[in-house]
């Protein structure tokens, strides 16, 4: 009987022998038809055969109809162009804006393309398009990706639609993939057979083939699993390398200083979550391996109390502590909060920012270098070369994603020679589990859910009509007449702080001459000089002003218990987490509070704000609406964004990949076993030197 193919009754072809993948063939340059196509290919990252095969299509069958779209969501639609025009934008450097009217069987809508003026010529009326972007209700559909669909019938197959660019259409990309289909057999399989069997995963080359020509979702999920697994191994190894490579001073057990502070100085009893966080910190700092912990929690959950405990642990061990914040306003607020929580006679603390006068700065630096100054709060001014600590043992980094990698490295070097400080990272934004496992997967995480006793829920309303606006100002005046205070937050205009400042200034002038003319109104925005911002904030916090008109400079760190009203203009422009942070500036005292969000009532984001007060639930909803890329923004970790994975829908896949990553590293920390060699190679190809770079503080 002749030999047969494995697991089949089919005879082997004559001269049949196992095919050995040749991955080097995938690195060959992709030949594209003409200069325009080459430029487009470079823009899309299609520079090699391997990159082409990884450029998987979007499944047209997942498209929504116009009639089903919900404001605020990101979706894909298949539509026909009815009309298309372009117009010049006033902002310098901006290319013409292209607007189109499109339709499907359920309705019509306007769509907007940014920085692509050539589309007016390309997408003439009658063109069929696949569009992916964000539906913004009356403001139309903001396009992120687009491709033509009209020609996708040439082979009789269900051809998928690819993200494309000027000079290289979706159809051309599909044709290139057909030409290179045989090269899929050269795709290496990085996963051990054991994991593939446990997870019931197809071979990687088969998954790539399926993503283009067969079960697109099944193929994508296998590729997403690989992506998650490589990321989790990289994050866990980076954490392990820091713990092994750096050494910190092990702190002595809790002593008299923290005991006296908790018993006599702290003006309230810590919550259960705060006590557990303090116990965890005690365990971390007792080791000579530097703490790398992320402290996140609900708005008003008392993260600063836990941070101060960590800093006092350094002081009672004979050392110093630092708290670094990204802005002067936030640093000043942290310092003011620490002064409230800790009487000045307990421990000497000081504030250092770019606005600190030279004479004061010289005095601080002298006391810091001698060890007399125990706690220093400030901005990136803390990491300047002239700033020398005598013995820095603990550092708290607030909103760490807003500091660059090199800035965090400089903070590391402020510790005694050959040592690293114990680092406590803080974030004011509750982070969904999906992002905690990716953006912060190399940190230990502590979460504060519990709110201090006495915090009252905040009533939240969405308003949009003239009558509702009139009632909103009436409600503000009612609260002011009771002796309370109010915030008015101005809209986020594009991404320009200067434009925000103008919007805030105009509203400030309007209100103090109109609806709030009988009250003391002050202004604060990011374009003001530090002294002006400080004076405005001091006036409001001290009761010398009734209303603070501001931009999102007040998003975190502002604590005015007497403020009971917040009015947010154009609130649909903000993310849910940001709105929740803004809302958290009120309701911090003993009085009932109200948040008034001006925007469309049909907005899912604003409806969620009115319905939910749990910041973690809102963060999950925000992730569903906006996607992980927009939530993360510019990543500081050096690890690339996902090609195949989708969050939050792939959370279960992510958790399974993390479990396997832990098991692999527990058994083979350096990935030296033969079955892990290709995983190591894939990590290096994906992340390069960043894969092994220890995490900076």
KEMIGU-433359 format. One record per residue (C-alpha): residue in three letters; x, y, z. Coordinates in nm, 2 decimals. Last residue first. Layout:
% KEMIGU-433359
   r     c1     c2     c3
 ala      X      Y      Z
...
//
This chain:
% KEMIGU-433359
   r     c1     c2     c3
 unk   1.07   5.42   3.75
 unk   1.23   5.26   3.45
 unk   1.11   4.91   3.34
 unk   1.41   4.69   3.25
 unk   1.48   4.67   2.87
 unk   1.45   4.32   2.75
 unk   1.16   4.35   2.50
 unk   1.25   4.71   2.43
 unk   1.56   4.59   2.24
 unk   1.34   4.47   1.95
 unk   0.96   4.46   2.02
 unk   0.80   4.23   1.76
 unk   1.11   4.07   1.61
 unk   1.26   4.02   1.96
 unk   0.93   3.87   2.09
 unk   0.91   3.64   1.78
 unk   1.26   3.51   1.83
 unk   1.19   3.43   2.20
 unk   0.87   3.25   2.10
 unk   1.07   3.06   1.84
 unk   1.32   2.93   2.10
 unk   1.05   2.82   2.34
 unk   1.02   2.46   2.23
 unk   1.40   2.43   2.23
 unk   1.43   2.54   2.60
 unk   1.62   2.87   2.64
 unk   1.32   3.10   2.71
 unk   1.51   3.28   2.98
 unk   1.26   3.22   3.26
 unk   1.19   2.86   3.15
 unk   0.93   2.68   3.37
 unk   0.79   2.98   3.56
 unk   0.83   3.18   3.24
 unk   0.61   2.94   3.04
 unk   0.35   2.91   3.31
 unk   0.33   3.29   3.35
 unk   0.29   3.34   2.97
 unk   0.02   3.06   2.96
 unk  -0.18   3.25   3.23
 unk  -0.13   3.58   3.04
 unk  -0.26   3.42   2.72
 unk  -0.57   3.29   2.89
 unk  -0.64   3.64   3.03
 unk  -0.60   3.80   2.69
 unk  -0.83   3.56   2.52
 unk  -1.09   3.63   2.79
 unk  -1.05   4.00   2.73
 unk  -1.09   3.98   2.36
 unk  -1.40   4.19   2.34
 unk  -1.24   4.48   2.54
 unk  -1.03   4.52   2.34
 unk  -0.95   4.39   1.99
 unk  -0.64   4.19   1.90
 unk  -0.50   4.17   1.54
 unk  -0.25   4.45   1.49
 unk  -0.22   4.56   1.85
 unk  -0.02   4.87   1.95
 unk   0.35   4.85   1.98
 unk   0.55   4.83   2.31
 unk   0.78   5.12   2.39
 unk   0.61   5.16   2.73
 unk   0.53   5.53   2.69
 unk   0.21   5.48   2.49
 unk   0.05   5.77   2.32
 unk  -0.32   5.75   2.37
 unk  -0.43   5.45   2.58
 unk  -0.80   5.51   2.56
 unk  -0.78   5.59   2.19
 unk  -0.60   5.27   2.11
 unk  -0.81   5.06   2.34
 unk  -1.14   5.13   2.17
 unk  -1.37   5.44   2.21
 unk  -1.72   5.30   2.29
 unk  -1.63   4.97   2.46
 unk  -1.33   5.13   2.64
 unk  -1.56   5.41   2.77
 unk  -1.81   5.15   2.89
 unk  -1.53   4.97   3.08
 unk  -1.41   5.30   3.23
 unk  -1.76   5.38   3.34
 unk  -1.78   5.05   3.52
 unk  -1.45   5.13   3.70
 unk  -1.57   5.48   3.78
 unk  -1.88   5.37   3.96
 unk  -2.13   5.66   3.95
 unk  -2.35   5.52   3.67
 unk  -2.68   5.63   3.51
 unk  -2.62   6.00   3.43
 unk  -2.26   5.93   3.31
 unk  -2.38   5.64   3.10
 unk  -2.64   5.86   2.94
 unk  -2.36   6.11   2.86
 unk  -2.16   5.84   2.68
 unk  -2.45   5.69   2.50
 unk  -2.54   6.03   2.36
 unk  -2.91   6.06   2.29
 unk  -2.94   6.35   2.53
 unk  -2.71   6.56   2.32
 unk  -2.48   6.78   2.52
 unk  -2.46   7.00   2.84
 unk  -2.37   6.79   3.14
 unk  -2.49   6.93   3.48
 unk  -2.33   6.78   3.79
 unk  -2.52   6.82   4.12
 unk  -2.41   6.81   4.48
 unk  -2.56   6.75   4.82
 unk  -2.35   6.89   5.10
 unk  -2.11   6.73   5.35
 unk  -1.79   6.78   5.15
 unk  -1.62   6.62   4.84
 unk  -1.94   6.61   4.63
 unk  -1.76   6.82   4.36
 unk  -1.42   6.77   4.19
 unk  -1.52   6.41   4.11
 unk  -1.74   6.53   3.83
 unk  -1.43   6.63   3.64
 unk  -1.27   6.29   3.70
 unk  -1.59   6.12   3.58
 unk  -1.60   6.34   3.27
 unk  -1.24   6.24   3.20
 unk  -1.32   5.87   3.24
 unk  -1.61   5.90   3.01
 unk  -1.42   6.06   2.73
 unk  -1.48   6.43   2.65
 unk  -1.64   6.59   2.35
 unk  -1.98   6.49   2.46
 unk  -1.96   6.74   2.74
 unk  -2.00   7.04   2.52
 unk  -2.01   7.26   2.83
 unk  -1.96   7.10   3.18
 unk  -2.15   7.26   3.47
 unk  -2.03   7.15   3.81
 unk  -2.22   7.23   4.14
 unk  -2.14   7.16   4.50
 unk  -1.80   7.32   4.57
 unk  -1.75   7.36   4.95
 unk  -1.53   7.06   4.98
 unk  -1.27   7.22   4.75
 unk  -1.01   6.95   4.65
 unk  -0.85   6.98   4.31
 unk  -0.61   6.70   4.23
 unk  -0.74   6.59   3.90
 unk  -0.95   6.75   3.61
 unk  -0.89   7.11   3.71
 unk  -0.67   7.18   3.41
 unk  -0.96   7.05   3.22
 unk  -1.06   7.40   3.13
 unk  -1.18   7.65   3.38
 unk  -1.45   7.90   3.50
 unk  -1.43   7.90   3.88
 unk  -1.74   8.04   4.06
 unk  -1.79   8.18   4.40
 unk  -1.45   8.34   4.47
 unk  -1.27   8.43   4.79
 unk  -1.37   8.11   4.95
 unk  -1.01   7.99   5.01
 unk  -1.02   7.72   4.74
 unk  -1.15   7.97   4.48
 unk  -0.90   8.25   4.56
 unk  -0.62   8.00   4.60
 unk  -0.70   7.85   4.26
 unk  -0.71   8.19   4.09
 unk  -0.38   8.30   4.26
 unk  -0.21   7.97   4.17
 unk  -0.32   8.00   3.81
 unk  -0.19   8.36   3.79
 unk   0.14   8.26   3.95
 unk   0.18   7.97   3.70
 unk   0.12   8.21   3.40
 unk  -0.20   8.13   3.22
 unk  -0.21   7.91   2.91
 unk  -0.34   7.61   3.10
 unk  -0.67   7.77   3.21
 unk  -0.81   7.93   3.52
 unk  -1.07   8.21   3.55
 unk  -1.25   8.37   3.84
 unk  -1.61   8.47   3.91
 unk  -1.73   8.65   4.22
 unk  -2.11   8.68   4.20
 unk  -2.37   8.93   4.09
 unk  -2.29   8.90   3.72
 unk  -2.35   8.53   3.72
 unk  -2.60   8.51   3.43
 unk  -2.45   8.79   3.24
 unk  -2.14   9.01   3.27
 unk  -1.95   8.76   3.48
 unk  -2.09   8.48   3.26
 unk  -1.99   8.63   2.93
 unk  -1.63   8.73   3.03
 unk  -1.57   8.38   3.18
 unk  -1.72   8.21   2.87
 unk  -1.49   8.41   2.64
 unk  -1.18   8.33   2.86
 unk  -1.26   7.96   2.87
 unk  -1.30   7.94   2.49
 unk  -0.98   8.14   2.44
 unk  -0.79   7.91   2.68
 unk  -0.93   7.60   2.51
 unk  -0.80   7.73   2.18
 unk  -0.46   7.79   2.33
 unk  -0.46   7.44   2.47
 unk  -0.51   7.30   2.13
 unk  -0.64   6.94   2.08
 unk  -0.96   7.02   1.90
 unk  -1.17   7.24   2.13
 unk  -1.22   7.07   2.47
 unk  -1.52   7.26   2.61
 unk  -1.53   7.48   2.91
 unk  -1.58   7.37   3.26
 unk  -1.79   7.58   3.49
 unk  -1.72   7.50   3.86
 unk  -1.95   7.61   4.15
 unk  -1.94   7.73   4.51
 unk  -2.17   7.71   4.82
 unk  -2.28   7.99   5.04
 unk  -2.65   7.92   5.02
 unk  -2.68   8.20   4.76
 unk  -2.42   8.02   4.56
 unk  -2.63   7.70   4.55
 unk  -2.94   7.89   4.44
 unk  -2.73   8.08   4.18
 unk  -2.61   7.75   4.03
 unk  -2.96   7.61   4.02
 unk  -3.08   7.92   3.83
 unk  -2.79   7.88   3.59
 unk  -2.90   7.52   3.52
 unk  -3.27   7.63   3.49
 unk  -3.18   7.87   3.21
 unk  -2.98   7.60   3.04
 unk  -3.27   7.35   3.07
 unk  -3.50   7.61   2.91
 unk  -3.26   7.66   2.63
 unk  -3.24   7.29   2.56
 unk  -2.95   7.04   2.60
 unk  -2.92   6.91   2.95
 unk  -2.79   6.57   3.08
 unk  -2.83   6.54   3.45
 unk  -2.60   6.40   3.73
 unk  -2.69   6.38   4.10
 unk  -2.37   6.32   4.30
 unk  -2.37   6.05   4.56
 unk  -2.26   6.16   4.91
 unk  -1.92   6.10   5.07
 unk  -1.96   6.08   5.45
 unk  -1.74   5.78   5.51
 unk  -1.44   5.75   5.28
 unk  -1.50   5.57   4.95
 unk  -1.41   5.21   4.89
 unk  -1.29   5.09   4.55
 unk  -0.92   5.13   4.60
 unk  -0.72   4.91   4.37
 unk  -0.36   4.78   4.40
 unk  -0.17   4.67   4.09
 unk   0.17   4.51   4.06
 unk   0.33   4.65   3.74
 unk   0.45   4.50   3.41
 unk   0.09   4.46   3.28
 unk   0.03   4.83   3.30
 unk  -0.06   4.91   2.94
 unk  -0.17   4.55   2.87
 unk  -0.32   4.38   3.18
 unk  -0.44   4.70   3.34
 unk  -0.59   4.79   3.00
 unk  -0.81   4.48   2.99
 unk  -0.89   4.51   3.36
 unk  -1.04   4.86   3.30
 unk  -0.84   5.15   3.45
 unk  -0.99   5.39   3.70
 unk  -0.83   5.73   3.63
 unk  -0.65   5.92   3.91
 unk  -0.33   5.72   3.85
 unk  -0.06   5.66   4.10
 unk   0.27   5.48   4.07
 unk   0.45   5.38   4.39
 unk   0.83   5.33   4.33
 unk   1.08   5.19   4.58
 unk   1.40   5.38   4.50
 unk   1.69   5.22   4.31
 unk   2.03   5.15   4.45
 unk   2.39   5.14   4.32
 unk   2.46   5.50   4.43
 unk   2.19   5.63   4.66
 unk   1.85   5.71   4.49
 unk   1.83   6.01   4.25
 unk   1.92   5.77   3.96
 unk   1.57   5.63   3.95
 unk   1.42   5.98   3.90
 unk   1.64   6.02   3.59
 unk   1.50   5.69   3.46
 unk   1.15   5.82   3.49
 unk   1.24   6.13   3.28
 unk   1.40   5.90   3.02
 unk   1.08   5.69   2.99
 unk   0.87   6.00   2.94
 unk   0.62   6.13   3.20
 unk   0.25   6.16   3.13
 unk   0.20   5.78   3.16
 unk   0.31   5.82   3.53
 unk   0.00   6.00   3.63
 unk   0.15   6.05   3.98
 unk   0.49   5.91   4.05
 unk   0.56   5.84   4.42
 unk   0.92   5.79   4.51
 unk   1.06   5.60   4.82
 unk   1.41   5.56   4.95
 unk   1.59   5.88   4.85
 unk   1.90   5.92   5.08
 unk   2.08   6.26   5.07
 unk   1.88   6.38   4.77
 unk   2.04   6.59   4.50
 unk   1.85   6.83   4.27
 unk   2.11   7.01   4.05
 unk   2.07   6.75   3.77
 unk   1.70   6.82   3.73
 unk   1.48   6.53   3.83
 unk   1.27   6.71   4.08
 unk   1.19   6.99   3.84
 unk   0.98   6.73   3.66
 unk   0.71   6.85   3.89
 unk   0.72   6.88   4.27
 unk   0.68   6.74   4.62
 unk   0.99   6.68   4.84
 unk   0.97   6.49   5.17
 unk   1.25   6.47   5.43
 unk   1.43   6.80   5.42
 unk   1.72   6.78   5.67
 unk   1.90   6.51   5.46
 unk   2.20   6.74   5.38
 unk   2.13   6.73   5.01
 unk   1.76   6.82   5.06
 unk   1.84   7.10   5.30
 unk   2.07   7.26   5.05
 unk   1.83   7.20   4.76
 unk   1.55   7.36   4.95
 unk   1.75   7.68   5.04
 unk   1.87   7.72   4.68
 unk   1.51   7.68   4.55
 unk   1.38   7.95   4.80
 unk   1.64   8.19   4.68
 unk   1.58   8.10   4.31
 unk   1.20   8.15   4.34
 unk   1.00   7.83   4.27
 unk   0.82   7.86   3.94
 unk   0.97   7.56   3.78
 unk   0.85   7.35   4.07
 unk   0.97   7.25   4.41
 unk   0.74   7.21   4.71
 unk   0.86   7.13   5.06
 unk   0.82   6.88   5.35
 unk   0.95   6.87   5.71
 unk   0.79   6.59   5.90
 unk   0.56   6.60   6.21
 unk   0.58   6.97   6.28
 unk   0.41   7.05   5.95
 unk   0.09   6.87   6.05
 unk   0.02   6.58   5.81
 unk  -0.31   6.53   5.62
 unk  -0.37   6.90   5.56
 unk  -0.01   6.96   5.46
 unk  -0.02   6.66   5.23
 unk  -0.33   6.80   5.06
 unk  -0.16   7.13   5.00
 unk   0.14   6.96   4.85
 unk  -0.08   6.75   4.62
 unk  -0.26   7.06   4.51
 unk   0.06   7.24   4.43
 unk   0.19   6.94   4.23
 unk  -0.14   6.92   4.04
 unk  -0.12   7.29   3.95
 unk   0.25   7.26   3.86
 unk   0.18   6.98   3.62
 unk   0.31   6.62   3.57
 unk   0.34   6.52   3.94
 unk   0.64   6.39   4.13
 unk   0.62   6.29   4.49
 unk   0.95   6.24   4.67
 unk   1.07   6.05   4.98
 unk   1.37   6.06   5.22
 unk   1.55   5.82   5.44
 unk   1.60   5.72   5.80
 unk   1.36   5.43   5.80
 unk   1.09   5.66   5.96
 unk   1.12   5.88   5.65
 unk   1.08   5.60   5.40
 unk   0.77   5.47   5.58
 unk   0.64   5.83   5.58
 unk   0.65   5.83   5.20
 unk   0.45   5.51   5.17
 unk   0.19   5.65   5.42
 unk   0.17   5.97   5.21
 unk   0.09   5.76   4.90
 unk  -0.18   5.58   5.09
 unk  -0.34   5.90   5.20
 unk  -0.30   6.04   4.85
 unk  -0.50   5.75   4.70
 unk  -0.80   5.85   4.91
 unk  -1.10   5.70   4.73
 unk  -1.21   6.05   4.60
 unk  -1.24   5.93   4.24
 unk  -1.23   5.55   4.24
 unk  -0.89   5.39   4.26
 unk  -0.55   5.32   4.12
 unk  -0.22   5.25   4.29
 unk   0.03   5.09   4.06
 unk   0.32   4.91   4.23
 unk   0.69   4.87   4.14
 unk   0.86   4.81   4.47
 unk   1.23   4.77   4.45
 unk   1.38   4.44   4.54
 unk   1.56   4.47   4.88
 unk   1.23   4.36   5.04
 unk   1.05   4.52   5.33
 unk   0.93   4.78   5.09
 unk   0.68   4.55   4.92
 unk   0.53   4.39   5.23
 unk   0.48   4.73   5.39
 unk   0.32   4.85   5.06
 unk   0.07   4.56   5.08
 unk  -0.02   4.65   5.44
 unk  -0.08   5.01   5.33
 unk  -0.31   4.90   5.05
 unk  -0.50   4.68   5.29
 unk  -0.55   4.98   5.52
 unk  -0.66   5.20   5.23
 unk  -0.91   4.94   5.11
 unk  -1.06   4.90   5.47
 unk  -1.10   5.28   5.48
 unk  -0.86   5.50   5.68
 unk  -1.00   5.67   6.00
 unk  -1.02   6.04   5.97
 unk  -0.81   6.36   6.04
 unk  -0.47   6.18   6.02
 unk  -0.26   6.34   6.29
 unk  -0.31   6.14   6.61
 unk  -0.35   5.77   6.55
 unk  -0.24   5.72   6.19
 unk   0.04   5.98   6.22
 unk   0.15   5.85   6.55
 unk   0.17   5.49   6.42
 unk   0.35   5.61   6.10
 unk   0.62   5.78   6.31
 unk   0.65   5.52   6.58
 unk   0.75   5.23   6.36
 unk   0.65   5.02   6.06
 unk   0.91   4.75   5.99
 unk   1.26   4.86   5.86
 unk   1.29   4.94   5.49
 unk   1.48   4.72   5.25
 unk   1.71   4.95   5.05
 unk   1.66   4.90   4.68
 unk   1.83   4.67   4.43
 unk   1.81   4.66   4.06
 unk   1.88   4.37   3.82
 unk   1.65   4.09   3.97
 unk   1.34   4.30   4.03
 unk   1.40   4.49   3.71
 unk   1.45   4.18   3.51
 unk   1.14   4.02   3.66
 unk   0.93   4.32   3.56
 unk   1.07   4.31   3.21
 unk   1.01   3.94   3.18
 unk   0.65   3.98   3.28
 unk   0.59   4.25   3.03
 unk   0.76   4.07   2.74
 unk   0.58   3.74   2.82
 unk   0.25   3.93   2.83
 unk   0.31   4.10   2.50
 unk   0.42   3.78   2.33
 unk   0.11   3.60   2.46
 unk  -0.13   3.88   2.36
 unk   0.00   3.89   2.00
 unk  -0.01   3.51   1.97
 unk  -0.37   3.51   2.10
 unk  -0.46   3.79   1.85
 unk  -0.32   3.58   1.56
 unk  -0.54   3.29   1.67
 unk  -0.84   3.53   1.71
 unk  -0.79   3.67   1.36
 unk  -0.79   3.33   1.20
 unk  -1.12   3.24   1.37
 unk  -1.27   3.58   1.28
 unk  -1.17   3.55   0.92
 unk  -1.29   3.20   0.87
 unk  -1.17   3.17   0.51
 unk  -0.96   3.37   0.26
 unk  -0.76   3.64   0.43
 unk  -0.79   3.56   0.80
 unk  -0.81   3.19   0.71
 unk  -0.47   3.20   0.54
 unk  -0.31   3.37   0.84
 unk  -0.47   3.12   1.07
 unk  -0.34   2.83   0.85
 unk   0.01   2.98   0.87
 unk  -0.03   3.00   1.25
 unk  -0.14   2.64   1.30
 unk  -0.49   2.62   1.43
 unk  -0.57   2.67   1.80
 unk  -0.75   2.43   2.02
 unk  -0.63   2.61   2.33
 unk  -0.48   2.30   2.50
 unk  -0.36   2.16   2.17
 unk  -0.20   2.48   2.05
 unk  -0.04   2.52   2.40
 unk   0.11   2.17   2.39
 unk   0.23   2.21   2.03
 unk   0.46   2.49   2.14
 unk   0.37   2.82   1.98
 unk   0.60   3.01   1.74
 unk   0.48   2.85   1.41
 unk   0.68   3.01   1.13
 unk   0.51   3.15   0.83
 unk   0.67   3.00   0.52
 unk   0.35   2.82   0.42
 unk   0.19   3.16   0.38
 unk   0.42   3.22   0.09
 unk   0.17   3.03  -0.14
 unk  -0.08   3.31  -0.09
 unk   0.16   3.57  -0.24
 unk  -0.03   3.63  -0.56
 unk  -0.37   3.62  -0.39
 unk  -0.23   3.87  -0.13
 unk  -0.13   4.10  -0.41
 unk  -0.47   4.08  -0.57
 unk  -0.64   4.17  -0.23
 unk  -0.40   4.47  -0.20
 unk  -0.50   4.59  -0.55
 unk  -0.86   4.55  -0.46
 unk  -0.82   4.75  -0.14
 unk  -0.67   5.03  -0.34
 unk  -0.31   5.14  -0.35
 unk  -0.23   5.49  -0.48
 unk  -0.42   5.68  -0.21
 unk  -0.46   5.45   0.09
 unk  -0.61   5.11   0.18
 unk  -0.75   4.91   0.47
 unk  -0.85   4.58   0.31
 unk  -1.19   4.45   0.21
 unk  -1.27   4.08   0.20
 unk  -1.32   3.88  -0.11
 unk  -1.61   3.64  -0.09
 unk  -1.50   3.44  -0.40
 unk  -1.63   3.47  -0.75
 unk  -1.29   3.60  -0.86
 unk  -1.39   3.95  -0.98
 unk  -1.65   4.04  -0.72
 unk  -1.48   4.29  -0.50
 unk  -1.48   4.57  -0.76
 unk  -1.73   4.80  -0.59
 unk  -1.59   4.78  -0.23
 unk  -1.37   5.08  -0.21
 unk  -1.18   5.13   0.12
 unk  -1.19   5.35   0.42
 unk  -1.03   5.39   0.77
 unk  -1.07   5.65   1.04
 unk  -1.38   5.83   0.91
 unk  -1.57   6.07   1.14
 unk  -1.94   6.01   1.09
 unk  -2.19   6.29   1.12
 unk  -2.20   6.60   1.35
 unk  -2.57   6.53   1.42
 unk  -2.48   6.19   1.58
 unk  -2.10   6.15   1.62
 unk  -2.05   5.81   1.46
 unk  -1.68   5.71   1.49
 unk  -1.49   5.54   1.21
 unk  -1.47   5.25   0.97
 unk  -1.59   5.30   0.61
 unk  -1.65   5.05   0.33
 unk  -1.73   5.24   0.02
 unk  -1.94   5.20  -0.30
 unk  -1.88   5.48  -0.55
 unk  -2.20   5.62  -0.70
 unk  -2.09   5.99  -0.66
 unk  -1.71   6.02  -0.71
 unk  -1.47   5.88  -0.45
 unk  -1.13   5.94  -0.61
 unk  -1.15   6.31  -0.70
 unk  -1.29   6.43  -0.36
 unk  -1.06   6.17  -0.20
 unk  -0.75   6.36  -0.31
 unk  -0.81   6.61  -0.02
 unk  -0.70   6.35   0.24
 unk  -0.61   6.54   0.56
 unk  -0.93   6.44   0.74
 unk  -1.23   6.26   0.59
 unk  -1.58   6.35   0.71
 unk  -1.91   6.17   0.67
 unk  -2.26   6.30   0.64
 unk  -2.56   6.06   0.68
 unk  -2.82   5.88   0.48
 unk  -3.08   5.61   0.55
 unk  -3.16   5.24   0.59
 unk  -3.09   5.10   0.24
 unk  -2.75   5.27   0.24
 unk  -2.64   5.63   0.20
 unk  -2.35   5.87   0.18
 unk  -2.31   6.25   0.19
 unk  -1.95   6.35   0.17
 unk  -1.71   6.59   0.34
 unk  -1.34   6.64   0.26
 unk  -1.14   6.88   0.47
 unk  -0.86   7.07   0.30
 unk  -0.52   7.02   0.45
 unk  -0.43   7.17   0.78
 unk  -0.09   7.36   0.81
 unk  -0.25   7.68   0.94
 unk  -0.60   7.64   1.08
 unk  -0.86   7.80   0.85
 unk  -0.97   7.47   0.69
 unk  -1.02   7.47   0.31
 unk  -1.32   7.29   0.18
 unk  -1.38   6.97   0.00
 unk  -1.70   6.82  -0.16
 unk  -1.87   6.48  -0.21
 unk  -2.22   6.38  -0.31
 unk  -2.43   6.06  -0.30
 unk  -2.15   5.81  -0.21
 unk  -2.27   5.46  -0.15
 unk  -2.24   5.29   0.19
 unk  -2.10   4.98   0.37
 unk  -2.06   5.07   0.74
 unk  -1.80   4.99   1.01
 unk  -1.84   5.10   1.37
 unk  -1.69   5.31   1.65
 unk  -1.96   5.42   1.90
 unk  -2.03   5.77   2.03
 unk  -2.38   5.80   1.88
 unk  -2.55   5.47   1.80
 unk  -2.56   5.34   1.44
 unk  -2.84   5.10   1.35
 unk  -3.00   5.32   1.08
 unk  -2.67   5.37   0.91
 unk  -2.63   4.99   0.87
 unk  -2.36   4.80   1.05
 unk  -2.07   4.60   0.89
 unk  -1.95   4.27   1.04
 unk  -2.01   4.09   0.71
 unk  -1.75   4.31   0.56
 unk  -1.48   4.14   0.77
 unk  -1.19   4.38   0.79
 unk  -0.88   4.25   0.61
 unk  -0.55   4.13   0.74
 unk  -0.23   4.31   0.68
 unk  -0.01   4.04   0.84
 unk   0.03   3.88   0.49
 unk   0.14   4.21   0.35
 unk   0.39   4.26   0.63
 unk   0.54   3.92   0.56
 unk   0.58   4.00   0.19
 unk   0.77   4.32   0.28
 unk   0.72   4.69   0.29
 unk   0.34   4.71   0.35
 unk   0.35   4.94   0.65
 unk   0.04   5.13   0.53
 unk   0.23   5.45   0.46
 unk   0.51   5.25   0.29
 unk   0.25   5.08   0.07
 unk   0.10   5.41  -0.02
 unk   0.44   5.55  -0.12
 unk   0.51   5.23  -0.32
 unk   0.16   5.25  -0.49
 unk   0.23   5.60  -0.59
 unk   0.57   5.51  -0.73
 unk   0.45   5.22  -0.94
 unk   0.31   4.87  -0.91
 unk   0.43   4.73  -0.58
 unk   0.70   4.47  -0.52
 unk   0.71   4.36  -0.16
 unk   1.07   4.34  -0.03
 unk   1.18   4.00   0.09
 unk   1.14   3.94   0.46
 unk   0.88   3.67   0.41
 unk   1.13   3.46   0.21
 unk   1.35   3.46   0.52
 unk   1.08   3.25   0.69
 unk   1.16   2.94   0.48
 unk   0.92   2.68   0.62
 unk   1.03   2.32   0.56
 unk   0.79   2.12   0.34
 unk   0.78   1.75   0.43
 unk   0.85   1.52   0.13
 unk   0.65   1.42  -0.17
 unk   0.85   1.29  -0.46
 unk   0.53   1.19  -0.63
 unk   0.24   1.34  -0.44
 unk   0.14   1.16  -0.12
 unk  -0.17   0.95  -0.15
 unk  -0.49   1.08   0.00
 unk  -0.63   0.87   0.29
 unk  -0.57   1.15   0.53
 unk  -0.43   1.21   0.88
 unk  -0.08   1.25   0.74
 unk  -0.06   1.21   0.36
 unk  -0.05   0.84   0.24
 unk   0.22   0.59   0.18
 unk   0.15   0.34  -0.10
 unk   0.00   0.00   0.00
//
